[in-house]
Amino acid sequence: MRALLAVGLAALLAACGRGGPEPAPMLTDDPAAMQECRAEARNSQQVRDVQRTAWNENLYRTDIVNRNLREAEANAELDCLRRRGVVRGGGVEQVRPPALF
């Protein structure tokens, strides 16, 4: 009975893991292009617009801004890589976690 309880408990703990698998990294033959696009993305107009909306005294708003900032950086980096021909367009949009509002 204890062995069955231990196995059941282990199965429950395994089911309580993280929300999903790690996202696959973008692979490219040109790491210099990746670094340049990442730097360009950090300085893009999209990212600067999101940074202007930051309000550090409101933790809830800060969480939303951080999420929007990560999304803007990822979109800008992907746009740069597409312009350079490193990755092709298309695909599926990343699943977004539900918002609190």
C-alpha positions as CSV (number, residue, x, y, z in Angstrom):
1,M,0.0,0.0,0.0
2,R,2.8,2.4,0.8
3,A,4.6,1.6,-2.5
4,L,1.3,2.4,-4.4
5,L,1.0,5.7,-2.4
6,A,4.6,6.6,-3.1
7,V,4.1,5.9,-6.9
8,G,0.9,8.0,-6.9
9,L,2.6,10.9,-5.1
10,A,5.5,10.8,-7.5
11,A,3.1,10.9,-10.4
12,L,1.3,13.9,-9.0
13,L,4.5,15.7,-8.4
14,A,5.6,15.0,-11.9
15,A,2.3,16.4,-13.3
16,C,2.9,19.6,-11.4
17,G,5.9,20.6,-13.4
18,R,6.3,23.7,-15.4
19,G,3.6,24.9,-17.9
20,G,5.2,23.3,-20.9
21,P,8.4,22.5,-22.8
22,E,11.2,25.0,-23.2
23,P,10.8,27.0,-26.5
24,A,13.2,25.8,-29.1
25,P,16.1,28.2,-29.7
26,M,16.5,29.7,-33.2
27,L,19.3,28.1,-34.9
28,T,21.3,29.9,-37.6
29,D,24.6,29.4,-39.3
30,D,25.5,33.1,-38.7
31,P,25.8,33.9,-35.0
32,A,27.0,37.4,-35.9
33,A,23.7,38.2,-37.6
34,M,21.9,36.9,-34.5
35,Q,23.9,39.3,-32.3
36,E,23.5,42.2,-34.6
37,C,19.7,41.6,-34.8
38,R,19.4,41.3,-31.1
39,A,21.2,44.6,-30.6
40,E,19.0,46.2,-33.3
41,A,15.9,44.9,-31.6
42,R,16.8,46.3,-28.2
43,N,17.1,49.8,-29.9
44,S,14.0,49.5,-32.1
45,Q,11.1,51.9,-32.1
46,Q,8.7,49.2,-30.9
47,V,10.8,48.6,-27.8
48,R,11.3,52.3,-27.0
49,D,7.5,52.8,-27.3
50,V,6.9,50.1,-24.7
51,Q,9.6,51.4,-22.4
52,R,7.9,54.8,-22.4
53,T,4.8,53.2,-20.9
54,A,6.7,51.9,-17.8
55,W,5.4,53.0,-14.4
56,N,7.8,51.6,-11.8
57,E,5.6,52.3,-8.8
58,N,2.8,50.1,-9.9
59,L,3.9,46.4,-9.8
60,Y,0.9,45.2,-11.8
61,R,1.6,47.6,-14.6
62,T,5.4,46.8,-14.4
63,D,4.5,43.1,-15.0
64,I,2.4,44.0,-18.1
65,V,5.2,46.3,-19.4
66,N,7.8,43.6,-19.0
67,R,5.7,41.1,-20.9
68,N,5.1,43.6,-23.7
69,L,8.8,44.5,-23.7
70,R,9.8,40.9,-24.2
71,E,7.2,40.5,-27.0
72,A,8.3,43.7,-28.7
73,E,12.0,42.6,-28.6
74,A,11.2,39.2,-29.9
75,N,9.1,40.6,-32.8
76,A,11.8,43.2,-33.7
77,E,14.5,40.6,-33.6
78,L,12.5,38.2,-35.9
79,D,11.8,41.1,-38.3
80,C,15.5,41.8,-38.5
81,L,16.3,38.2,-39.2
82,R,13.6,38.0,-41.9
83,R,15.0,41.2,-43.6
84,R,18.5,39.6,-43.6
85,G,17.1,36.3,-45.0
86,V,18.3,34.3,-42.0
87,V,14.8,32.9,-41.2
88,R,11.7,32.7,-43.4
89,G,8.3,34.2,-42.6
90,G,5.3,32.2,-41.5
91,G,4.8,29.9,-38.6
92,V,2.5,30.0,-35.6
93,E,2.2,32.8,-33.1
94,Q,3.5,32.0,-29.6
95,V,0.9,31.2,-27.0
96,R,0.4,34.1,-24.6
97,P,-0.4,33.5,-20.9
98,P,-3.7,34.8,-19.8
99,A,-3.8,38.4,-18.4
100,L,-5.1,39.2,-15.0
101,F,-7.6,41.8,-16.3
